[in-house]
Amino acid sequence: MNFLRGVMGGPSAGPQPSGADTIQKLCDRVASSTLLDDRRDAVRALKSLSKKYRLEVGIQAMEHLIHVLQTDRSDSEIIGYALDTLYNVISNDLEEEEQDDSEEENSAKQVDDLGSQFTEIFIKQQENVTLLLTLVEEFDFHVRWPGVKLLTSLLKQQGPQVQQIILVSPMGVSRLMDLLADSREVIRNDGVLLLQQLTKSNAAIQKIVAFENAFERLLDIITEEGNSDGGIVVEDCLLLLQNLLKNNNSNQNFFKEGSYIQRMKPWFEVGDDNCGWSAQKVTNLHLMLQLVRVLVSPTNPPGATSSCQKAMFHCGLLQQLCTILMATGVPADILTETINTVSEVIRGCQTNQDYFASVNAPSNPPRPAIVVLLMSMVNERQPFVLRCAVLYCFQCFLYKNQKGQGEIVSTLLPSTIDATGNSVSAGQLLCGGLFSTDSLSNWCAAVALAHALQENATLKEQLLRVQLATSIGNPPVSLLQQCTNILSQGSKVQTRVGLLMLLCTWLSNCSIAVTHFLHNPANVPFLTGQIAENLGEEEQLVQGLCALLLGISIYYNDNSLENYRKEKLKQLIEKRIGRENFIEKLGFISKHELYSRAAQKPQPSFSSPDHMMFDHEFTKLVKELEGVISKAIYKSSEEDKKEEEVKKTLEQHDNIVTHYKKVIREQDQELEELKQRINTLTSQNEQLQATVTQQVSQIQQHKDQYNLLKVQLGKDTQHHNSHSDTFQMNGIQTEEVSKLKEELEEWKNKHELLQGQLREKDSVIEKLNSSQLEMGTTEQSSQMSRSGGLEHNSELQKELEMLRSQIQLQAAEISKLQMENQKLQVMNATTDPVLGDSGATAATSSELEARLEQEIKELKSEVKALSEEKESLKQHLDSSSSTVAILQDEKSKLQREVAESKKEQDDLLVLLADQDQKISALKIKLKDLGVPVEDEDDIESGDQGDEDEDGDEEEQD
């Protein structure tokens, strides 16, 4: 401890040691001491000296400190001191904070070099970085936090090398992702800073971090911190999100597919009171808007951009941005960035462009947002960056939007201009800016109008109809003529460049516009005069654009004007300018520095208004036309004729293609209509099938219920009250019951009659048997007659046996009918109470009545349940016609059963008639044999009975 007092500046009798000597002694102490406490105190002392003696500590102690990290893992305190010391040696942040403003730049460079050199020494052994990753996994605050800071500093100094080491380390990136889940905010926040450095310019690590659920965790942190109202932690999270998404199509797609775009909407919910925004809130919202732009940047693949634009519209993010756009009190830089963000969200997306066209500003009366923005663009008092943002928004609104282009141009046409002047239109604002005294307004209005005509030949022709009233008393002039008039007046370079870009865009690919331009005899001499003069560098750009305009007038000339045919214009160029000179002046455009800047990206970004010369879309047009115009200038008249023929052929081909496209479009519409009809009919068919299926299931259910009730009816026919209820439930009325009773009575009578007839037949057969026996005893005298009698007798015996067997079968049938008759009588007896017949109930026995009363008491609950089911069945039966049909079928079945029983009785009567015929035949044979037979009275009585039966059958028929 005395040694430490000397090191830390305590009183000492001897001379004070130098810093280098003290550091050397401390390093020896760390290397040679066997006690952990001594090593810990020495490392602590090195930490305190590392800020002041950064170079000495780094050179002498780094190896020893790394050794401590490897060997003393069990003591978190010494590990923390060692990590802090290494951080002080490697980090440049501390030196930068302590530097005064008066220090020179070379000292800052020396500091950067020092940190980079120490970092290079540390990462030379990759095991050191792997060891540091292991220490970062420790939960101990005194180890984890300095480890995170040291690794962040290493990434700042030697980012690509450290990234590669972490990338090849097993689970290296995944271990660092755990920092975002740490409950200690200091470690979590520094973990965000670490991941910022880790993900810089490394797509592979960006993908790993994204798939380690980084989006979910970062968005949760932003929400917890209060979204745009949060502190610097929100800013750090947004910077990390930008690293993960910018120029990384895979992560952008993952972000969209994970529905994280929807979670961005609450970021832009601003209140009505937008006064007094803090600087941190402005920074946060600015980064949030930039993050939205990263997802819909024009440099992204078109498919990815389009899907993100659609997702932003469907989740309401675009609507929220438009609300900020039209809000009051929003800071100027936030408003500018919001305009740029809305521009890229709607660029090339028809749905979003249509929505933006419908947005109105909260004014009285309401005005379209486009009109309000254009008012800012042509107002020279507005900030330059804001005017550029509005121009970019207007360009994005018209990009691939023929509908929007038509709406803008229509506000310029005579038939749609508001004669009352109560409201200002977009077209009027563009014309006002085009002819304003402010050159920047001229340029912006010209470029905006050129975008309204971009790749739209129809609107180029319609714009020729626009007439302008220049002054009172003078006739109106066309918009095309007014533009050329301003050109000839020698206005500012920026104004002339803007008008020339508008004219080049207007005349390109539009022969009618070229004819109108050439019809003015002053235009061609003006252009040739401008090109032929030798002017300064500022005018060279104007000369190049004039050459381009004249070349367009030649290339798209249809030779309808005799004095300005292609050949004559070429001869004019050859005489007054010279072909080589013309091509040289034309090349001034693409060689200009401002042309190269404008060609890089669609957004207008200029350092000052003076640099605002070229538009991005116009650079594409120049690139397309420069070569073909150069070729057209050198072509002969014969080549022009051939080209004209080819053009006509192509036009005819295009017309044919257009015609067929129109036919195909109409057929597609018809197909769509037919498909819609098919879909409608299919849906109706499905609904009907579902209804049929439902009805079939209901019918089947009713059948099941009916069968169940029928079974219950069969069981309950022995019970008095239950039978009457089931009759009512099955719809059997008292009239049908009475009819059945009448039929039963008829069958009873017929049955009794048949029994009487059978008895008579039996008596006849017995008499015949007895007479046969007597005949056998009286005819013994004659052998032939006896033998013949025996033969006949044997035949008669066989016939009698057959008759007896038939009679037995008939007796069995009769007994069966008797049993059925008894059952019907029982049913009749039980139905009498329902019909009000009290006499039949008196005929039943007392024992049956007692049993019925006991069973009725037991089945009261069942009767109640059956009554409820009866009510529900009545509702179903009343509503369903199919149920009625089923009941009718059952009724017909019962009638068929009755008819079948009648048929059986008829068969029995036929059988009896056959028996009578056989008996009469036997009697005739007996008479022939001489056997006495009874009188025919019995037979007649039998015949009479047969006639009665026939009469009954006729009555029934």
HUQUI-V310626 format. One record per backbone hydrogen bond with DSSP energy under -1.0 kcal/mol. NH is the residue of the N-H (numbers start at 1). CO is the residue of the C=O. If there is no record, write none. Layout:
# HUQUI-V310626
((NH & CO) (NH & CO))
This chain:
# HUQUI-V310626
((5 & 1) (6 & 2) (7 & 3) (8 & 4) (10 & 5) (22 & 18) (23 & 19) (24 & 20) (25 & 21) (26 & 22) (27 & 23) (28 & 24) (29 & 25) (30 & 26) (31 & 27) (32 & 28) (33 & 29) (39 & 35) (40 & 36) (41 & 37) (42 & 38) (43 & 39) (44 & 40) (45 & 41) (46 & 42) (47 & 43) (48 & 44) (49 & 45) (50 & 46) (53 & 49) (57 & 53) (58 & 54) (59 & 55) (60 & 56) (61 & 57) (65 & 61) (66 & 62) (67 & 63) (68 & 64) (69 & 65) (70 & 66) (71 & 67) (72 & 68) (75 & 72) (79 & 75) (80 & 76) (81 & 77) (82 & 78) (83 & 79) (84 & 80) (85 & 81) (86 & 82) (87 & 83) (88 & 84) (89 & 85) (90 & 86) (91 & 87) (96 & 92) (97 & 93) (98 & 94) (99 & 95) (103 & 100) (109 & 105) (110 & 106) (111 & 107) (112 & 108) (113 & 109) (114 & 110) (115 & 111) (116 & 112) (117 & 113) (118 & 114) (119 & 115) (120 & 116) (121 & 117) (122 & 118) (123 & 119) (128 & 125) (130 & 126) (131 & 127) (132 & 128) (133 & 129) (134 & 130) (135 & 131) (136 & 132) (138 & 135) (143 & 140) (144 & 140) (145 & 141) (147 & 143) (148 & 144) (149 & 145) (150 & 146) (151 & 147) (152 & 148) (153 & 149) (154 & 150) (155 & 151) (156 & 152) (157 & 153) (158 & 154) (162 & 158) (163 & 159) (164 & 160) (165 & 161) (166 & 162) (167 & 163) (168 & 164) (172 & 169) (175 & 171) (176 & 172) (177 & 173) (179 & 176) (180 & 177) (181 & 178) (182 & 179) (188 & 184) (189 & 185) (190 & 186) (191 & 187) (192 & 188) (193 & 189) (194 & 190) (195 & 191) (196 & 192) (197 & 193) (198 & 194) (199 & 195) (202 & 199) (206 & 202) (207 & 203) (208 & 204) (209 & 205) (210 & 206) (211 & 207) (214 & 209) (217 & 213) (218 & 214) (219 & 215) (220 & 216) (221 & 217) (222 & 218) (223 & 219) (224 & 220) (225 & 221) (226 & 223) (227 & 222) (229 & 226) (230 & 227) (235 & 231) (236 & 232) (237 & 233) (238 & 234) (239 & 235) (240 & 236) (241 & 237) (242 & 238) (243 & 239) (244 & 240) (245 & 241) (246 & 242) (248 & 245) (252 & 248) (253 & 249) (254 & 250) (255 & 251) (256 & 252) (257 & 253) (258 & 254) (259 & 256) (260 & 255) (264 & 261) (267 & 264) (268 & 265) (269 & 266) (270 & 268) (274 & 272) (282 & 278) (283 & 279) (284 & 280) (285 & 281) (286 & 282) (287 & 283) (288 & 284) (289 & 285) (290 & 286) (291 & 287) (292 & 288) (293 & 289) (294 & 290) (295 & 291) (296 & 292) (300 & 297) (305 & 301) (306 & 302) (307 & 303) (308 & 304) (309 & 305) (310 & 306) (311 & 307) (312 & 308) (313 & 309) (314 & 310) (315 & 311) (317 & 312) (318 & 312) (320 & 316) (321 & 317) (322 & 318) (323 & 319) (324 & 320) (325 & 321) (326 & 322) (335 & 331) (336 & 332) (337 & 333) (338 & 334) (339 & 335) (340 & 336) (341 & 337) (342 & 338) (343 & 339) (344 & 340) (345 & 341) (346 & 342) (349 & 346) (353 & 349) (354 & 350) (355 & 351) (356 & 352) (357 & 353) (359 & 356) (361 & 367) (363 & 361) (369 & 359) (372 & 368) (373 & 369) (374 & 370) (375 & 371) (376 & 372) (377 & 373) (378 & 374) (382 & 379) (387 & 383) (388 & 384) (389 & 385) (390 & 386) (391 & 387) (392 & 388) (393 & 389) (394 & 390) (395 & 391) (396 & 392) (397 & 393) (398 & 394) (401 & 398) (405 & 401) (406 & 402) (407 & 403) (408 & 404) (409 & 405) (410 & 406) (412 & 409) (416 & 413) (429 & 425) (430 & 426) (431 & 427) (432 & 428) (433 & 429) (434 & 430) (435 & 431) (436 & 433) (442 & 438) (443 & 439) (444 & 440) (445 & 441) (446 & 442) (447 & 443) (448 & 444) (449 & 445) (450 & 446) (451 & 447) (452 & 448) (456 & 453) (460 & 456) (461 & 457) (462 & 458) (463 & 459) (465 & 462) (466 & 463) (468 & 477) (474 & 471) (477 & 468) (479 & 466) (482 & 478) (483 & 479) (484 & 480) (485 & 481) (486 & 482) (487 & 483) (488 & 484) (490 & 487) (496 & 492) (497 & 493) (498 & 494) (499 & 495) (500 & 496) (501 & 497) (502 & 498) (503 & 499) (504 & 500) (505 & 501) (506 & 502) (507 & 503) (508 & 504) (510 & 507) (514 & 510) (515 & 511) (516 & 512) (517 & 513) (518 & 514) (519 & 515) (523 & 520) (526 & 522) (527 & 523) (528 & 524) (529 & 525) (530 & 526) (531 & 527) (532 & 528) (533 & 529) (543 & 539) (544 & 540) (545 & 541) (546 & 542) (547 & 543) (548 & 544) (549 & 545) (550 & 546) (551 & 547) (552 & 548) (553 & 549) (554 & 550) (555 & 551) (556 & 552) (557 & 554) (569 & 565) (570 & 566) (571 & 567) (572 & 568) (573 & 569) (574 & 570) (575 & 571) (576 & 572) (577 & 573) (578 & 573) (582 & 578) (583 & 579) (584 & 580) (585 & 581) (586 & 582) (587 & 583) (588 & 585) (589 & 586) (591 & 587) (592 & 589) (596 & 592) (597 & 593) (598 & 594) (599 & 595) (600 & 597) (611 & 608) (612 & 609) (613 & 611) (619 & 615) (620 & 616) (621 & 617) (622 & 618) (623 & 619) (624 & 620) (625 & 621) (626 & 622) (629 & 625) (630 & 626) (631 & 627) (632 & 628) (633 & 629) (640 & 636) (641 & 637) (642 & 638) (643 & 639) (644 & 640) (645 & 641) (646 & 642) (647 & 643) (648 & 644) (649 & 645) (650 & 646) (651 & 647) (652 & 648) (653 & 649) (654 & 650) (655 & 651) (656 & 652) (657 & 653) (658 & 654) (659 & 655) (660 & 656) (661 & 657) (662 & 658) (663 & 659) (664 & 660) (665 & 661) (666 & 662) (667 & 663) (668 & 664) (669 & 665) (670 & 666) (671 & 667) (672 & 668) (673 & 669) (674 & 670) (675 & 671) (676 & 672) (677 & 673) (678 & 674) (679 & 675) (680 & 676) (681 & 677) (682 & 678) (683 & 679) (684 & 680) (685 & 681) (686 & 682) (687 & 683) (688 & 684) (689 & 685) (690 & 686) (691 & 687) (692 & 688) (693 & 689) (694 & 690) (695 & 691) (696 & 692) (697 & 693) (698 & 694) (699 & 695) (700 & 696) (701 & 697) (702 & 698) (703 & 699) (704 & 700) (705 & 701) (706 & 702) (707 & 703) (708 & 704) (709 & 705) (710 & 706) (711 & 707) (712 & 708) (713 & 709) (714 & 710) (715 & 711) (716 & 712) (719 & 716) (723 & 719) (724 & 720) (725 & 721) (726 & 722) (727 & 723) (728 & 724) (729 & 725) (730 & 726) (731 & 728) (732 & 727) (737 & 733) (738 & 734) (739 & 735) (740 & 736) (741 & 737) (742 & 738) (743 & 739) (744 & 740) (745 & 741) (746 & 742) (747 & 743) (748 & 744) (749 & 745) (750 & 746) (751 & 747) (752 & 748) (753 & 749) (754 & 750) (755 & 751) (756 & 752) (757 & 753) (758 & 754) (759 & 755) (760 & 756) (761 & 757) (762 & 758) (763 & 759) (764 & 760) (765 & 761) (766 & 762) (767 & 763) (768 & 764) (769 & 765) (770 & 766) (771 & 767) (772 & 768) (773 & 769) (774 & 770) (775 & 771) (776 & 772) (777 & 773) (778 & 774) (786 & 782) (787 & 783) (788 & 784) (789 & 785) (790 & 786) (791 & 787) (792 & 788) (793 & 789) (794 & 790) (795 & 791) (796 & 792) (797 & 793) (798 & 794) (799 & 795) (800 & 796) (801 & 797) (802 & 798) (803 & 799) (804 & 800) (805 & 801) (806 & 802) (807 & 803) (808 & 804) (809 & 805) (810 & 806) (811 & 807) (812 & 808) (813 & 809) (814 & 810) (815 & 811) (816 & 812) (817 & 813) (818 & 814) (819 & 815) (820 & 816) (821 & 817) (822 & 818) (823 & 819) (824 & 820) (825 & 821) (826 & 822) (827 & 823) (828 & 824) (829 & 825) (830 & 826) (831 & 827) (835 & 831) (837 & 832) (838 & 836) (849 & 845) (850 & 846) (851 & 847) (852 & 848) (853 & 849) (854 & 850) (855 & 851) (856 & 852) (857 & 853) (858 & 854) (859 & 855) (863 & 859) (864 & 860) (865 & 861) (866 & 862) (867 & 863) (868 & 864) (869 & 865) (870 & 866) (871 & 867) (872 & 868) (873 & 869) (874 & 870) (875 & 871) (876 & 872) (877 & 873) (878 & 874) (879 & 875) (880 & 876) (885 & 881) (886 & 882) (887 & 883) (888 & 884) (889 & 885) (890 & 886) (891 & 887) (892 & 888) (893 & 889) (894 & 890) (895 & 891) (896 & 892) (897 & 893) (898 & 894) (899 & 895) (900 & 896) (901 & 897) (902 & 898) (903 & 899) (904 & 900) (905 & 901) (906 & 902) (907 & 903) (908 & 904) (909 & 905) (910 & 906) (911 & 907) (912 & 908) (913 & 909) (914 & 910) (915 & 911) (916 & 912) (917 & 913) (918 & 914) (919 & 915) (920 & 916) (921 & 917) (922 & 918) (923 & 919) (924 & 920) (925 & 921) (926 & 922) (927 & 923) (928 & 924) (929 & 925) (930 & 927) (931 & 926) (940 & 936) (941 & 937) (942 & 938) (943 & 939) (944 & 940) (945 & 941) (946 & 942) (947 & 943) (948 & 944) (949 & 945) (950 & 946) (951 & 947) (952 & 948) (953 & 949) (954 & 950) (955 & 951) (956 & 952) (957 & 953))
